[in-house]
Amino acid sequence: MIKIDHVTRKFNDFTAVDDVSLEIGKGQIIGLLGHNGAGKTTIMKMLTGYLEPTSGSIYVDNLQIGRDTEKIQSKLGYLPENCPLWMDMTIYDFLSYHAALHDFHNSNKQELVVKAIQRTKLIDKATQPIHSLSKGYRQRVGVAQAILHNPEIIILDEPTNGLDPSQTINMRELIHDLSKKSTVILSTHIMQEVQALCERVIILNSGKIAIDEQLDAINQEAPILITIDKDEHAVKPILDKINGVHSVQLKNKSNGSFQYSLEAKQELAPEISYAIQKAGFKLYEITSEKRNLESIFTEACLNT
């Protein structure tokens, strides 16, 4: 549905996005994760047509940013990091105005506005002026305008910014609901949000893609940890004979026990255990190395 093909964006001598290529399918929830300045917002602005790439191309279905920007924008809903709001308007009037900009009128417009207010839990505040709202409620108004026209693609830049814990839970539920009919791309620097919301994470560092993984594959690819009573000279010849064990690295040693990290698939654990015991070694522990999003993020940023 979305294809980013070798896209680079420069601001004078500074390269904000550096030769990025990726594809995003329909109905996915994608998390763009990275430090401030990693290139997340720049990619989102190019997806919306607010910025054009310095080089490369962006496609949505068979449409191309630059050539077909207006048509692509009609398919998008966008919440920028600092969403501009008309503070003197009520929520209802603000959303009605946006509905008119999308060329919805009369009863159809009213239906869309009411539905957006309901989905973002703004019913009790609908007739209040926006300037009287807390930061969290203003954020929800921004989300309401982004989803007002039932877009095929929803782009959210820091969607839980300013929300209290209860509002954050409501926002997560809304995003999951939106993904049933729309592709959702969200940017954040909060790893817990990606873990809670996304099925795929793209980690950016210095304008490049450092990691692009399905979240459910993270733990499946974790190394195997074993703790035994023998040093490397004794254990490596035994483990190197096992087909599928690609590396054996000593991690810790203490009081006559040695812990090793094995680059191997989890299903090899029984064979590894059998080989160790057959060799007459004492096996104290065999488990998978915990590999969470935080460790992957740190690893990705160090290696790019």
KELUM-630471 format. One line per field, with one value per residue: x negated, y, z negated of N, C-alpha, C in turn. Coordinates in steps of 0.05 Angstrom, whole numbers, plus 5000, padded with zeros to 4 digits. Atoms other than C-alpha are relative to their C-alpha. Example, Ala and Ser with C-alpha at 12.3 -4.5 7.8 and 13.67 -1.06 7.14 Angstrom:
% residues 2
n_c1	4982/5016
n_c2	4976/4976
n_c3	5000/5001
ca_c1	4754/4727
ca_c2	4910/4979
ca_c3	4844/4857
c_c1	4982/5015
c_c2	5024/5022
c_c3	5000/4986
//
This chain:
% residues 304
n_c1	4983/5019/5027/5020/5021/5026/4994/5018/4991/5021/4995/5027/5020/4992/4984/4981/4992/5023/4996/4981/4981/4984/4973/4981/4975/4974/4991/5021/5007/5029/5012/5026/5013/5027/5006/4993/5018/5007/4988/4973/4981/5005/4987/4971/4993/5002/4977/4976/5003/5008/5027/5007/5027/5022/5003/4983/4971/4981/4976/4977/4986/5013/5004/5027/5004/5010/4982/4973/4999/4973/4984/5011/4992/4971/4999/5015/4994/5027/5003/5028/5009/4988/4977/4989/4972/4988/4994/4974/4978/4993/5008/4980/5003/5027/4998/4982/5016/5017/4983/4994/5024/5001/4978/4976/4981/4973/4997/5024/5021/4993/5004/5029/5010/4991/5014/5028/4998/4994/5023/5022/4990/4998/4972/4994/5014/4995/4991/5019/5021/5024/5020/4994/5006/5027/5017/4991/4976/5006/5011/4978/4987/5017/4995/4973/5001/5015/4984/4973/4991/5005/5021/5012/5026/5000/5027/4998/5027/4999/4971/4993/5014/4983/4978/5004/4999/4973/4996/5019/4987/4978/5012/5009/4976/4991/5019/4995/4975/5005/5016/4983/4993/5020/5028/5008/5029/5003/5027/5003/5026/4993/5000/4976/4977/5004/4995/4971/4982/5009/5007/5026/5015/5022/5017/5016/5023/5014/4988/5000/4986/5019/4985/4973/4993/4974/5005/4997/5023/5023/5008/5005/5027/5018/5021/4997/5019/5005/5020/5011/5023/5025/5009/4996/5016/4986/4972/4997/5000/4976/4977/5005/4992/4971/4991/4981/5013/5017/5021/5000/5015/5000/4989/5007/5010/4999/5001/5002/4979/5005/4975/5006/4978/5001/4983/4987/4971/4991/4994/5024/5006/5003/5024/5022/5000/5008/5029/5015/4999/5014/5028/5007/5000/4977/4983/4986/4977/4998/4977/5003/5009/4979/5005/4977/5003/5020/5027/5002/5004/5028/5017/4998/5012/5029/5012/4996
n_c2	4976/4977/5007/4979/5012/4986/4972/4983/4973/4983/4972/4989/5020/5020/5022/5008/5027/5008/5023/5018/5015/5018/5004/5003/5012/4990/5009/5003/4978/4997/4981/4987/4996/4988/4976/4974/4994/5024/4999/5010/4980/4993/5021/4996/4977/5007/5018/4983/4980/4974/4997/5018/5011/4989/5021/5024/4998/5011/5009/5010/5014/4994/4971/4992/4974/4981/5002/5004/4994/4993/5025/5015/4987/5006/5027/4999/4984/4994/4986/4992/5001/4977/4996/4973/4999/4973/5001/4988/5017/5024/5025/5006/4981/5005/5024/4993/4985/5019/5016/4984/5000/5026/4999/5013/4979/5007/5022/5017/4987/5003/5028/5004/4985/5013/5025/4994/4992/5024/5019/4988/4995/4971/4993/4981/4975/4992/4972/4982/4989/5016/4988/5007/5028/5008/5009/5027/4998/4987/5021/5017/4984/5004/5027/5000/4989/5018/5023/4990/5007/5029/5003/5027/5000/4981/4994/4988/4992/4999/4998/5001/4978/4983/5015/5014/5029/5009/4991/5016/5025/4994/4994/5026/5014/4987/5006/5028/5000/4987/5017/5019/4990/4982/5003/4980/4996/4981/4994/4995/5007/5015/5028/5014/4995/5018/5027/5004/4994/5006/5027/4998/4977/4990/4983/4981/4988/4982/4999/5027/5021/5018/5025/5002/5027/5007/5002/5027/5015/4991/5021/5025/4999/4996/5021/5019/4998/5024/4998/5026/5000/5002/4976/4999/5020/5026/5000/4992/5022/5015/4985/4994/5023/5000/4985/4979/4983/4984/4988/5005/4979/5000/4975/4997/5024/4995/5023/5025/5003/4984/4995/4995/4991/5015/4990/5024/5000/5010/5029/5016/5003/5028/5012/4988/5012/5028/5001/4992/5021/5023/4994/5003/4974/4993/4979/4986/4985/4994/4982/4981/4974/4980/4981/4982/4977/4981/5010/4998/4972/4993/5014/4988/4973/5003/5013/4984
n_c3	5000/5001/4993/5001/4983/5001/5006/5016/5004/5010/5006/4994/5002/5020/4989/5021/4993/4984/4983/5014/4984/5015/4991/5022/4990/5010/5025/5020/5019/4998/5018/4994/5026/4997/5016/4988/4978/4985/4973/5001/4991/4972/4983/5001/4984/4971/4994/4997/4979/5010/4989/4978/5003/4984/4979/5006/4995/5019/4987/5015/4979/4974/5000/5008/5012/4980/4976/5007/5029/5009/5002/5023/5024/5005/5012/5025/5024/5010/5025/5003/5028/5013/4983/5001/5007/5003/5029/5007/4991/5015/4986/4979/4978/4987/4984/4978/4980/4986/4983/4977/4984/4985/4981/5011/5007/5011/5018/4998/5016/5029/5007/5002/5024/5025/5002/5008/5028/5016/5000/5015/5028/5004/5001/5022/4995/4972/4996/5014/4983/5002/5018/5027/5003/5007/4978/4991/4985/4974/4984/4990/4979/4977/4989/4988/4973/4982/4992/4994/4973/4997/4980/4996/5014/5023/5008/5027/5011/5029/5006/5029/5013/5017/5011/5026/4996/4991/4973/4983/4995/4981/4973/4989/4990/4976/4978/4992/4986/4974/4983/4988/4974/4990/5007/5020/5004/5022/5008/5028/5011/5024/4992/5010/4982/4977/5010/5006/4978/4972/4992/4987/5009/4983/5017/4985/5013/4982/4974/4987/5013/5015/5004/4989/5009/5012/5029/5010/4992/5015/5019/4986/4990/5022/5004/5022/5021/5015/5022/5004/5018/4985/4987/4971/4986/5002/4991/4973/4981/5002/4989/4972/4984/4997/4976/5008/5020/4983/5016/5029/5013/5029/5011/5029/5014/5028/5018/4986/4980/4977/4986/4972/4982/4975/4977/4990/5002/5026/4999/5004/5029/5010/4989/5014/5027/4998/4993/5024/5020/4989/5003/5029/5013/5017/4989/5022/4990/4972/4997/4978/5009/4998/4979/4999/4982/5010/4993/4971/4994/5007/4982/4973/4999/5003/4976/4975
ca_c1	5000/4943/4875/4816/4762/4691/4715/4667/4685/4633/4637/4578/4518/4556/4584/4646/4667/4613/4632/4692/4731/4790/4859/4921/4982/5055/5081/5014/4996/4925/4882/4827/4780/4718/4684/4704/4674/4671/4715/4783/4821/4787/4810/4881/4881/4858/4912/4964/4937/4918/4845/4819/4759/4692/4685/4724/4799/4859/4919/4988/5024/5009/5002/4937/4920/4906/4945/5008/5000/5071/5103/5057/5074/5149/5132/5093/5108/5050/5036/4972/4930/4955/5025/5049/5117/5164/5167/5230/5272/5310/5291/5355/5345/5271/5288/5347/5300/5252/5309/5327/5254/5260/5322/5373/5437/5504/5526/5466/5419/5456/5454/5378/5366/5408/5375/5304/5324/5351/5290/5242/5283/5297/5372/5372/5326/5357/5386/5326/5276/5210/5170/5204/5181/5121/5063/5088/5157/5127/5087/5151/5182/5122/5134/5209/5193/5144/5196/5256/5261/5247/5180/5146/5079/5072/5006/4997/4936/4930/5005/5002/4962/4993/5043/5053/5050/5126/5127/5066/5104/5164/5118/5087/5156/5175/5112/5125/5196/5173/5125/5184/5199/5138/5063/5034/4964/4944/4880/4855/4793/4829/4813/4872/4920/4890/4892/4965/4991/4949/4940/4877/4823/4777/4719/4687/4618/4586/4635/4624/4664/4626/4679/4742/4774/4840/4847/4869/4804/4759/4759/4759/4691/4661/4595/4594/4560/4526/4489/4442/4379/4328/4286/4286/4230/4273/4342/4331/4310/4373/4422/4388/4407/4482/4511/4545/4501/4467/4427/4409/4389/4370/4412/4397/4357/4363/4343/4327/4389/4387/4445/4445/4489/4504/4528/4577/4652/4693/4713/4641/4643/4657/4600/4553/4573/4563/4493/4470/4493/4466/4398/4401/4409/4454/4511/4535/4582/4607/4654/4665/4630/4681/4685/4733/4745/4700/4640/4654/4659/4593/4560/4586/4563/4494/4485/4507
ca_c2	5000/5048/5044/5088/5078/5103/5168/5221/5288/5342/5411/5448/5407/5366/5298/5285/5221/5180/5131/5099/5044/5006/4979/4981/4937/4952/4946/4945/4985/5009/5042/5091/5091/5134/5189/5261/5280/5209/5227/5202/5267/5283/5216/5229/5298/5269/5215/5270/5312/5369/5358/5329/5282/5310/5244/5179/5167/5154/5115/5104/5051/5073/5146/5184/5241/5302/5279/5259/5293/5320/5252/5219/5271/5255/5184/5208/5230/5265/5285/5327/5329/5399/5398/5469/5483/5544/5559/5602/5549/5495/5423/5414/5477/5460/5390/5417/5465/5409/5367/5424/5427/5354/5374/5340/5379/5378/5314/5274/5325/5323/5247/5247/5300/5265/5198/5228/5260/5195/5154/5202/5206/5281/5280/5317/5371/5380/5449/5478/5524/5490/5540/5516/5444/5409/5388/5316/5336/5381/5321/5281/5338/5332/5257/5270/5315/5263/5208/5251/5231/5156/5157/5095/5115/5148/5181/5198/5236/5224/5208/5196/5259/5296/5241/5215/5139/5130/5172/5133/5068/5098/5122/5053/5022/5073/5060/4985/4998/5044/4991/4946/4990/5034/5030/5065/5094/5125/5158/5158/5157/5117/5043/5021/5052/5013/4949/4960/4983/4959/4894/4919/4967/5009/5038/5100/5126/5186/5184/5110/5048/5010/4956/4934/4875/4843/4849/4777/4754/4790/4736/4679/4703/4709/4672/4611/4618/4558/4553/4494/4474/4476/4530/4550/4501/4442/4465/4497/4433/4399/4454/4469/4400/4416/4438/4505/4531/4590/4620/4607/4666/4667/4718/4706/4660/4653/4601/4548/4558/4587/4621/4621/4656/4612/4640/4585/4573/4558/4489/4466/4471/4396/4376/4424/4398/4326/4340/4374/4318/4264/4298/4289/4364/4391/4432/4483/4522/4529/4586/4639/4706/4761/4806/4864/4927/4968/4922/4920/4996/5004/4953/4985/5055/5030/4992/5047
ca_c3	5000/4982/5014/4996/5048/5033/5002/4978/4949/4939/4906/4936/4914/4862/4883/4841/4878/4912/4968/4933/4967/4938/4953/4908/4920/4909/4838/4803/4741/4752/4699/4718/4659/4650/4611/4623/4690/4717/4777/4754/4764/4830/4858/4835/4866/4932/4928/4921/4977/4931/4952/5017/5018/5041/5079/5083/5089/5045/5070/5040/5081/5153/5134/5124/5077/5119/5180/5143/5075/5070/5084/5033/4981/4988/4964/4903/4832/4798/4726/4725/4662/4644/4674/4693/4662/4665/4591/4592/4627/4591/4606/4645/4687/4700/4725/4766/4800/4816/4843/4890/4913/4932/4972/4926/4915/4878/4845/4869/4838/4771/4770/4781/4727/4675/4690/4683/4617/4591/4612/4578/4513/4521/4512/4446/4474/4543/4532/4493/4526/4540/4500/4437/4447/4416/4459/4460/4484/4538/4561/4568/4609/4656/4663/4676/4735/4762/4763/4780/4854/4842/4878/4906/4874/4806/4788/4714/4688/4613/4604/4528/4515/4455/4438/4367/4356/4365/4428/4455/4447/4484/4540/4547/4553/4605/4647/4645/4668/4724/4750/4767/4827/4834/4837/4776/4773/4707/4685/4614/4572/4517/4525/4482/4532/4590/4548/4529/4597/4656/4693/4729/4706/4750/4710/4740/4723/4756/4813/4830/4815/4761/4748/4784/4747/4729/4653/4645/4678/4628/4574/4624/4649/4579/4566/4521/4454/4421/4355/4347/4308/4365/4397/4471/4491/4468/4490/4558/4594/4569/4589/4655/4679/4672/4739/4728/4672/4706/4649/4576/4533/4460/4422/4348/4304/4229/4177/4227/4271/4341/4377/4454/4506/4566/4633/4648/4658/4596/4622/4616/4540/4528/4575/4541/4472/4495/4524/4460/4415/4462/4457/4381/4367/4312/4341/4289/4333/4404/4424/4477/4470/4456/4516/4507/4547/4503/4514/4589/4592/4555/4599/4663/4644/4625/4691/4740
c_c1	4983/4972/4982/4975/4975/5004/4979/5012/4977/5011/4973/4980/5007/5018/5018/5009/4981/5006/5017/5018/5016/5028/5018/5026/5025/5007/4979/4999/4969/4990/4974/4988/4972/4997/5011/4979/4992/5012/5029/5020/4996/5012/5030/5008/4998/5023/5026/4999/4992/4971/4997/4972/4980/4994/5016/5029/5016/5026/5021/5019/4985/4995/4973/5000/4986/5018/5029/5005/5029/5018/4991/5010/5030/5003/4988/5014/4974/5003/4971/4993/5012/5024/5011/5030/5010/5012/5027/5024/5006/4990/5019/4996/4973/5002/5020/4986/4982/5016/5007/4976/4997/5024/5024/5019/5026/5000/4976/4977/5006/4995/4970/4989/5008/4985/4971/4999/5004/4975/4977/5008/5001/5029/5006/4987/5008/5007/4981/4980/4974/4980/5004/4993/4971/4985/5009/5025/4995/4987/5021/5016/4984/5004/5028/4999/4985/5017/5028/5011/4995/4978/4989/4973/5001/4971/5001/4972/5003/5030/5007/4986/5020/5024/4994/5003/5027/5004/4981/5012/5022/4989/4990/5023/5010/4982/5004/5026/4997/4986/5017/5008/4979/4972/4992/4970/4997/4970/4999/4971/5004/5003/5024/5024/4998/5007/5030/5017/4993/4995/4972/4987/4978/4984/4982/4977/4985/5010/5000/5017/4979/5012/5027/5009/5029/4995/5002/4976/4976/4990/4993/4971/4980/4980/5008/4978/4996/4980/4990/4974/4974/4994/5003/4985/5014/5027/5003/4998/5025/5023/4996/5008/5030/5007/5021/4990/4979/4978/5004/4983/5003/5011/4991/4987/4998/5000/5001/5022/4995/5027/4992/5026/4996/5018/5012/5030/5009/5006/4976/4993/4998/4975/4975/4997/4989/4970/4983/4999/4986/4970/4991/4999/5024/5015/5016/5025/4999/5026/4995/4992/5023/4992/5024/4994/4979/4972/4995/4995/4971/4980/5000/4986/4970/4987/5005/4987
c_c2	5025/4990/5025/4989/5019/5030/5013/5028/5016/5028/5013/4977/4977/4979/4989/4971/4991/4973/4978/4986/4981/4998/4994/4990/5011/4987/4995/5024/5000/5021/5010/5008/5012/5024/5024/5006/4976/5000/4992/5021/5008/4979/5004/5024/4995/4982/5016/5020/5027/5007/4981/4989/5016/4981/4976/5006/4987/4995/4992/4988/5006/5030/5007/5028/5018/5001/5000/5007/5005/4975/4983/5012/4995/4973/5000/5015/5004/5016/5008/5001/5023/5008/5029/4999/5029/5001/5012/4984/4979/4976/4994/5018/4994/4976/5004/5015/4982/4982/5015/5002/4975/4997/4982/5022/4988/4976/4981/5011/4997/4972/4994/5013/4986/4973/5004/5008/4976/4982/5010/5008/5030/5010/5022/5027/5013/5029/5020/5011/4986/5012/4993/4971/4996/4991/4973/5001/5013/4979/4982/5015/4997/4972/4999/5012/4982/4977/5007/4989/4970/4994/4971/4997/5022/5003/5016/5005/5005/5001/5000/5023/5017/4986/4988/4970/4990/5008/4985/4973/5003/5004/4974/4984/5011/4993/4971/4998/5012/4981/4978/5008/5018/4991/5022/5001/5020/5003/5005/4995/4983/4970/4984/5003/4982/4971/4994/5002/4986/4970/5000/5026/5007/5020/5017/5011/5017/4999/4974/4980/4981/4972/5002/4972/4999/4996/4971/4982/5006/4978/4974/4999/5004/4978/4981/5004/4973/5006/4972/5003/4999/5026/4997/4977/4973/5001/5007/4977/4983/5014/5007/4978/4999/5018/5020/5018/5016/5014/4993/5021/4999/5027/5005/4975/5008/4974/4974/4994/5021/5004/5008/5009/4986/5012/4975/5002/4986/4970/4982/4995/4971/4987/5010/4988/4971/4998/5007/4978/4975/5003/4998/5027/5003/5023/5013/5014/5002/5016/5018/5027/5020/5022/5018/5023/5019/4990/5001/5029/5009/4988/5013/5027/4999/4990/5016/5027
c_c3	5000/5007/4999/5013/5001/4996/4983/4998/4987/4994/5002/4999/4981/5013/4977/5004/5022/5014/4987/5020/4982/5012/4976/5012/4987/4973/4979/4981/4998/4980/5010/4974/5005/4982/5015/5021/5017/5028/5001/5012/5029/5018/5001/5016/5030/5008/5005/5023/4991/5008/5023/4995/5017/5023/4991/5005/4978/5015/4980/5021/5026/5003/4989/4988/5019/5024/4992/4970/4990/4997/4977/4974/4993/4986/4972/4978/4986/4974/4997/4970/4983/5017/4998/4995/4999/4972/4992/5010/4979/5015/5023/5025/5015/5018/5023/5022/5016/5019/5026/5019/5016/5019/4991/4991/4988/4982/4999/4983/4970/4990/4995/4975/4975/4996/4990/4971/4982/4998/4984/4972/4994/4997/4979/5004/5027/5004/4985/5020/4995/4981/4971/4993/4990/5024/5011/5016/5027/5019/5013/5022/5026/5013/5013/5028/5019/5010/5010/5026/5006/5021/5001/4985/4979/4990/4974/4989/4970/4991/4970/4985/4983/4988/4973/5005/5010/5029/5020/5007/5020/5028/5012/5011/5026/5024/5009/5017/5028/5019/5014/5029/5013/4994/4981/4998/4977/4993/4970/4992/4974/5009/4991/5018/5024/4991/4997/5025/5026/5004/5014/4991/5020/4983/5018/4983/5020/5029/5016/4985/4987/4996/5013/4994/4991/4970/4990/5008/4982/4981/5013/5010/4977/4998/4977/4980/4986/4978/4994/4983/5015/5015/5031/5015/5000/5015/5030/5020/5000/5014/5029/5019/5005/5024/4992/4978/5014/4985/4971/4987/4970/4990/4972/4990/4970/4984/5015/5020/5022/5016/5029/5014/5027/5021/5013/4996/4974/5001/4997/4971/4990/5011/4986/4972/5001/5005/4975/4980/5010/4997/4971/4986/4982/5012/4978/5010/5030/5004/5024/4988/5005/5020/5004/5019/4992/5008/5030/5009/4994/5019/5028/5001/4997/5026/5025/4997
//
